[in-house]
Amino acid sequence: MTQEMFKQWQRIAKQWCADDQLVADVFQLLVITYSDVSRHYHGLGHIQQMLELAEQYQEQINDRNGFFFAIWFHDFIQQRGGNNEELSAALAREYLQQLNVSEPVILHCERMILATMNHADHPDSDTRLFVDIDLSILAAERAVYKSYAYQCRKEYFLPDFVYRFGRRRFLKELLSRQFIFSSEVFRNQFEAMARGNIQWELEEWA
């Protein structure tokens, strides 16, 4: 998996950066970060899933390069109680500038990463699709969703009652929205499945 991911990273990053070692070093940093033992869900598997979905829906993406970099950097920082999205966006800018990526691509990447703070609707179509792909696990088959819920729990070293309070609040907020997904394609295909999974999890936490 990692070798194929590197080939894709290399092909895209080298549009701006001719330094093969720098391109490889940034990729290696990302892989090490997402391979940390604490990354039970927000690891390389999540990145791979998002890359595959981006490929599947590529015709609907306007800035594929910004979208690609946003996938790789959006969960770069994962710390309890921190401003993870803002830090991840800032680090994306820092490393993409080192790779000489153009400013419009960096800005688009930052915008999509910051949108994952609340996964709310957004006027930009790329950003709407990006947050939906990030949340796509919500519409997975029930067995896969159960595994995701379990993996999320393992990422938080909190007492059960504390975790349950925060998780239930997050899930209820999603259900309270008119739509969970922002893009039309995800609403049409996956909205009902996501709501069913979230309702199931809420009942499990009851």
VENLIN-V176951 format. One record per residue. OMEGA is omega in whole degrees, -180 to 180 (999 if undefined). NEAR is the number of other ideal C-beta (glycine too) atoms within 10 Angstrom. D_CENTER is the distance of its C-alpha to the mean C-alpha in Angstrom with 2 decimals. Layout:
# VENLIN-V176951
omega: <OMEGA;OMEGA>
near: <NEAR;NEAR>
d_center: <D_CENTER;D_CENTER>
This chain:
# VENLIN-V176951
omega: <-175;-179;178;178;180;179;179;178;-178;-179;-177;-177;-177;171;-179;-172;-180;-178;-177;-177;179;178;-180;-178;179;178;-179;177;179;-179;179;-179;-177;179;180;-175;180;-177;-179;175;-175;-179;-177;179;178;178;-180;179;-180;178;180;178;177;176;-179;-176;-173;-179;-180;-178;-180;-180;-175;180;177;179;-180;-179;178;177;-175;-174;-168;178;-177;176;176;179;-177;176;-178;176;-171;-176;180;178;179;179;180;179;175;178;-177;-176;178;174;176;180;178;177;-175;-177;179;179;179;180;-180;177;179;-178;-179;178;-179;179;179;175;-179;179;-180;178;-175;-178;-178;-175;177;-178;177;180;-179;-179;178;178;177;-179;-172;179;180;-178;179;172;-171;-179;178;178;178;179;177;-180;179;-180;177;-180;-178;-179;-177;179;-176;171;-177;-175;178;-180;-178;179;-179;-179;179;179;179;-178;179;178;177;-178;-178;-179;175;175;173;-178;-175;-177;-178;-177;180;177;-177;-173;-166;-175;-177;180;-180;180;178;179;-179;178;178;-179;178;179;178;-179;-176;999>
near: <9;13;6;10;17;16;10;14;21;14;11;18;25;13;13;14;17;9;14;11;8;15;21;14;13;19;18;12;13;19;17;9;18;19;11;11;6;12;19;17;18;19;20;16;14;20;21;16;16;22;19;11;18;19;12;10;16;10;6;14;18;11;18;15;20;26;24;22;26;30;23;27;25;26;22;21;17;18;9;9;5;10;12;19;19;14;15;21;26;16;16;23;18;11;21;25;11;14;18;13;22;13;10;11;21;21;13;22;27;22;18;29;30;17;24;20;13;11;19;12;15;19;6;15;14;21;24;23;25;31;24;25;25;22;18;17;20;24;22;17;10;11;8;12;20;15;15;18;19;11;17;17;15;11;16;14;8;14;9;9;7;10;16;15;13;11;18;14;10;11;18;11;11;17;12;8;12;6;15;21;26;22;23;14;13;24;17;10;12;20;15;12;15;24;16;14;23;20;12;13;19;14;8;10;13;7>
d_center: <17.86;17.56;20.46;19.09;15.81;18.15;20.32;17.62;16.54;20.28;21.11;18.74;19.30;23.03;23.40;23.81;24.58;27.61;27.33;26.29;26.24;23.94;21.45;21.69;21.58;18.29;16.74;18.52;17.26;13.59;14.71;16.81;14.21;11.75;15.02;16.31;18.08;16.44;12.98;13.94;10.63;7.93;9.82;10.66;10.79;7.14;6.91;10.09;9.31;6.88;9.71;12.25;11.26;11.22;14.59;15.76;15.29;16.18;19.31;17.59;15.70;18.02;16.59;15.08;15.26;13.37;10.61;10.75;10.83;7.96;5.72;7.97;8.30;5.55;6.15;9.54;11.43;11.45;14.87;16.60;17.99;16.59;15.11;11.93;10.25;13.65;14.26;11.14;12.15;15.68;15.20;13.45;16.61;18.87;17.92;17.65;21.02;22.41;21.52;23.34;20.57;21.98;21.46;20.36;17.45;16.49;16.91;14.77;11.90;12.60;12.89;9.49;7.97;10.75;10.25;7.45;10.59;12.01;10.20;13.74;15.46;15.79;18.66;16.79;16.13;13.41;11.45;12.34;11.12;7.74;7.20;9.00;7.18;4.08;7.41;9.37;10.29;12.46;14.67;15.19;18.77;20.10;20.53;16.94;15.89;18.50;17.15;13.65;15.60;17.74;15.11;13.61;17.25;17.91;15.44;17.62;21.20;22.68;25.64;24.95;26.33;24.11;20.88;22.13;22.97;19.55;17.76;20.38;20.09;16.36;17.13;20.28;18.69;16.46;19.68;21.68;19.95;21.76;18.67;15.34;13.88;14.57;15.46;18.77;17.88;15.38;17.91;20.68;19.27;17.09;18.03;20.92;19.26;16.47;19.30;21.35;18.88;18.28;22.07;22.69;20.63;22.41;25.66;24.85;24.40;27.62>
